[in-house]
Amino acid sequence: MKFYITGGTQSFLMKLIEKHQDEGLVLMQNEDQFILIHQSEGDSFFKTPRKYEVIASHGKFPETGFSAFHHIPVSDEGRPLFEYHFKNQASLLEKEHDLMAIRVLRPLSSDTYLIITIWKHELSYKNWKPAKSFEEAYTKTDAGIEAKALPKVFPRPSFLKRYTIVKADEIYGHAD
């Protein structure tokens, strides 16, 4: 499965949604931007998307919710270890209360992996993040070795972006 992300103005992305209603597009926003997500077995119709391959997946993206995008740069040498680790860790996250969906995404044109978690509410994410499961998922390998002991795996710090899923029909106040 392929995973594509594009950004743009609210009105531009709404036009894409209206034009491609059968594609299951997901609109998200934060304080800085709007993004549109397209999951597909084939190519995307986005002109210049960020492209990923789904390597682990659980759940479907809901119509509303809170999403956390963990951007994690990984060195070429570290890719096999990172992918092995997160394929196995995704099953641990599936058990979290109020987690609606998770995607572990391999970048197709950069070194930055993307781990997306979708929650019913932002509070659910905040309650989970400090929990032990967060530490297990993001700081340890399967053998229990801390990630800090593997400096060649992560060439620079990771970063987080938060989004809210927006129901497209609520933007204009009506359903199409």
SULPEJO-V413075 format. One line per field, one symbol per residue. ss: DSSP state (H for helix, E for strand, C for the rest). phi: phi as a letter, one per 40 degrees, with the letter a starting at -180 (. if undefined). burial: # if it has 9 or more other C-alpha atoms within 8 Angstrom, else .. A space follows every 10 residues. Layout:
ss = ???
phi = ???
burial = ???
This chain:
ss = CEEEEEEECH HHHHHHHHHC HHHCCEEEEC CCCEEEEEEE CCCCCCCCCE EEEEEEEECC CCCCEEEEEE EEECCCCCHH HHHHHHHHHH HHHCCCCCEE EEEEEEECCC CEEEEEEEEC CHHHHHHHHC CHHHHHHHHE CCCCCEHHHC CCCCCCCCEE EEEEEECHHH HCCCCC
phi = .bbbbbbicd cccccccccb cccgcbcbab cbabbbbbba cbcccccbcc bbbcbaaagb cccbibbbbc cbcbcdccdc cdcdcccccd cccdcccgcc aabbbcccaa bbcbbbbbbd acccccccdc cdcccccbbb cccgccddcb cccbcaccab bbbbcbcdcc ccgacc
burial = .#######.. ..##..#... ....###### ..######## ...#....#. ########.. ...####### #####..##. .##.###.## .###....## #######... ########## ##.##..#.. ..###.#.## #....##... ..###..... .######### ......
